[in-house]
């Protein structure tokens, strides 16, 4: 579902601030894979997601989603393949619009518009059922403005918005989507993430700074260091992994004792 081949990316090339962010990364995700991505600050985690999403162009290498080469496609054209939840709860939703209006926009992504009524009674029932999985009480607040929601409620809402009601993305990108939340809300959002990914069989790439979360969620764990993949563990090996073992793997693969 995702094929990244030998991608390189350098920012501010030829200046004193030159930074090699991607150093020949190759990565393949099969359909239904849920991969967690960890690494220190500057390891290349967010850069990898932004290159896949089309926010930045690659210097060299290729990216394919669902077998289609998207390397030269701009961000807005890749959007029909990708669902994304950002670190900032304020992103990914329209604050001045109602909850049901945000859901309707997501459901109609990529479709032509008409002058018919915006939201039908059947759609409202679908939205209520969709929001029940969040366990945040939003199913009874469909006409509330999104800007009035708490950060946790708003981040929770972006989860069903990304894999929208009627249009399943080929790839779901989660960019540290619990980092701005308190521990209790973060745990609830992660639990909801797992439910939605499993229910819709979504191919998912999730960035996190939390090693325990990286081990507990998904079927594959990838660690980046200095723009390179230094650890890639899947299946039963990942399930049995401990934080201590992961730190040891990182130190061995990177040749660094900087892990904390």
N, C-alpha and C positions, 0 to 999 in steps of 0.2 A: 504493500500500500504506500510505503514511502521508501524511496531509494535516493540516498545522498552519496555522491561519488566524488571523492578527492576534492572537496571544496576548500578553497583558500579565501581569506578575507583580511585585508590590512586597512586600518584606519589611519588617516593623516600621513599617508605614504610620503617619504622624502622630507619629512619635517622632524623637529626635535621630539615631537609627540607621537611619532610613529608607533603603532601597536599592531602586532600580528595577532588577530583574534581567532582565526581559524587556520589550522596548520595541517591541511590534507585530511580532513575528517571524512570517513566513509561509514555509512550507517544504513541498514536495511530493517524496516519494520514490516512484518507480515500482517495480513488483515486480522484484526482483533487483538493485536499486541497492545499491552499497556506498559509503556516503558517510563520509569522514573529517571530523572537526570539530576545528578548532584555534582558539586565541585565548589571550590573556593571562589571568592570575588575575583573577577577577571579571568576565570577559567574558560569562558566562552559559552556559557549556558544560554543566556538571553540572546546572544548573537546568533547561535544556532537556530533558535526559534524564529528570530526575525528574518534570517536568510530563507528559511523554509516558507515563511508567510509572505515573503516578497517585499518586506520593509526596506531591506538593503539588497543591492545586486551582489552576486558573488564575483570575485576577481577571476576565478577559474574553477572548473569542476561543473557538475550537473546535479539537478534536483528533479525527481519525477514523483508524481502523486497519482496513485491508481493506474500506473503504467503510462501516464501522459507527461511528457517533458515540459516542465513549467519554468525552467531556468531563466528564460527571458520574458516570462509573463509578468506584468506589473501587479502590484498588490491587489488592486480592486478586481482584477480578472481571476486571481487565485482564490478570492474570497468565496466563490461558489463551491470550492472543494474543502474549505477549512472552516472549523468553528474554533473560536479562541476566547479564553477567559484570562483577563489581565490581573496583575498584582494589585492595582488600584481599584477598589470597589466602585469608584465613581466612573470608571471607564466601561464601555460595553453596553450601557443603557442610556436612554434619553430621559433626563431628570424631569422635564416639564410635561412628559406624557404619562398616561396611566399605565398600570401594570399590564392590563389586557391589550393596550395599544402597542406596547413594546413587544409582547408575544405575537401579536398579529403581524408586526413588521418582520419579525424573524421568520414566521411561517410563510410569508409571501416573498421572501428573498429570492431574487432571480425570476420572479413571475411578472407578467404584465399587469398594469393597474387598470381599473375601470371605475365607473361612477356608481357601482352597486354599494349598498350599505357596508360599512367597514368591517363589522364583526357580527356574525350570526349567533343565534342562540346555541346552536350545536357547537360552534367554536368555543363559546364561553364555557360550556360543560367540559370540553376537551382541556381547556386551560386550567379549570379547577382540578381536574384529575391529575394534570401534569404537575401542578404546584403542591399537591398533597404530599408527594414524595419528599419535599423539603422539610416538612414538619415545622414550618415557621409561621403558620397561620395566614399565609398570603392568599390562599384559595378563597378566603372570604373578604379580600380587599382588592378585588380586580379593578375597581375604579379609582383606587388611591394613586396619587402622583408618586412616581418612583423616587423623586427627590426628597420625599418625606420619610423614606425608609431608612433604617439604620444601616451602617456599613456592612454588617453581617447579613442582613436581609437582602441588601442590594447585591452582594456578592453571590448569595444563594440563588437569587433570581437569574443571574447570568449563566448559571449552569444549564437550565433547560433552554435558555435563549441560544446558547452556542450550538447544541444539536437540536435545532428548532423543531417545532411541532410536526411539520410535514416534510422537512428536508434534512435528511441525515447527511452530515458531512463525511467526507472520506477520511478526514484527519482532524482530531481534536487536540488543540495546543493549550496547555495550562501553564501559565507563566507565574509561578510562585503565588497561586491564587488564594492562599491562606495566610500569606506573610503579614498582611495588615490587620488580621483578626485576632481577637483574644483566644486563648487556648480552647475554651469550651465551644465557641462558635466555629473555630478552625476544625475541631474534631467532627462537628456536625456536617460542615461543608465537605470535608474529605469523605465521610461516610456516604453522603449524597452523591459525590463524584463517583465513588465505587459502584453504587447502585445504578446510576445512569449509564456508565460505561459498560457494565455487564448486561444491563437490560437491552441496550441498543447495539451491543457488540461493536463499540467504537474503537478504532485504532487511535491510540492516545500517547502523547508525549507530554509528561508532566515534570516541570522543574521544581525542585524543592531544596531548601538548605537543611532540612531536618533529616538526618540519616535514618532515624527510626521510621519515619513516614515513608522514606524511600524503600526501606526493606519491607514494610508491612503492606504496601500497596503495589499492585501491578504484577506482571509475570516476568519483568526484566528490569535490570538496574544498570545504568550507564554512568560512569564517572569521567568527567572532563578535567584535564589539567593542562594549562598553557596551550589551549586551543587544540588539544588532542584527546582522543578517547583512550584512557589508560586502564579502565576496568569495564567489562561487559559480562554480566552474569544473568542467567535465566533459569527458569524451571525450578526443579527441586533444590539445586545448589543455592538459588536465591532465597527460597523459603527457609533454609537452615542457617542462613547467614546471621551473624551478630554484628553489632556496631564495632566491637573490638577487632573482629576478623576483617571487616571492611576497611578499617583504618590501616591494618597491617597490609592488606592488598594494595591500598593506595600508596603506602610508603614504598613498597617493593616495586610497583609499576612505574611510579613517577621518579623514584630515586630521591625523594624528598622526605624530610621529617617535619614538614610544616603543618601537617594535618592537626586539627584540634576539634 
